[in-house]
Amino acid sequence: MYATYVMREVQPAMRSGILAKAAKEFWPLLQKAPGFRGFFLVEGPGQQALGIAFWESREDAEAFRATADAWQSTLDILGSTMIGRGYGDVTEI
């Protein structure tokens, strides 16, 4: 299994609008993507949010990269600031 993640700062006033837009425009694409296994959104302290997507393989994640990049650009426009981004193999314990 493989995972990709993005950490962002989300202004509280923007949170509900961003989640509604994601539910309508991004998550359906993610759920239909080949190799997609699951997604978790972790809301941390303050205004931080961590999104983690799980994939069957690195190749599946990379095939979705252009769509993910476009969504990140949308979040930038909506005023959400990217803190960090990464990927890696997942070890189940």
RAJOQUI-V683721 format. One line per field, one symbol per residue. burial: I if it has 9 or more other C-alpha atoms within 8 Angstrom, else O. Layout:
BEGIN
burial = ???
END
This chain:
BEGIN
burial = IIIIIIIIIIIOOIIOOIOOIIIOOIIIOOOOOOIIOOOOOOOOOOIIIIIIIIIIIIOIIOOIOOOOOOIOOOIIOOIIIIOOIOOOOOOOO
END
